[in-house]
Amino acid sequence: MTVKEQWIVSDPNVMMGKPVIAGTRITVELILEKLAAGETIEQILDAHPRLTREAVLAAIAFAKEALRADVIYPVTEGTR
């Protein structure tokens, strides 16, 4: 079991199966949204006391791995 696998779990009965931090209902998606909105890891930890820095970093690593499997081609105005 990798470090990510001990932190990130998916259960169809929890948050509709979205990947969450183990033992919480905090989704990887929520963590990424907060980071994208400019929140720091410290601010996220303050808002969610059940989280740890390691859990947040595991969420980021999980997202990186998920995106690695997909090829994303940005659409520009000239190609629509």
Secondary structure as GFF3:
##gff-version 3
##sequence-region A 1 80
A	DSSP	alpha_helix	3	7	.	.	.	ID=ss1
A	DSSP	beta_strand	8	9	.	.	.	ID=ss2
A	DSSP	three_ten_helix	15	17	.	.	.	ID=ss3
A	DSSP	beta_strand	20	21	.	.	.	ID=ss4
A	DSSP	alpha_helix	28	36	.	.	.	ID=ss5
A	DSSP	alpha_helix	41	47	.	.	.	ID=ss6
A	DSSP	alpha_helix	53	68	.	.	.	ID=ss7
A	DSSP	three_ten_helix	77	79	.	.	.	ID=ss8
###
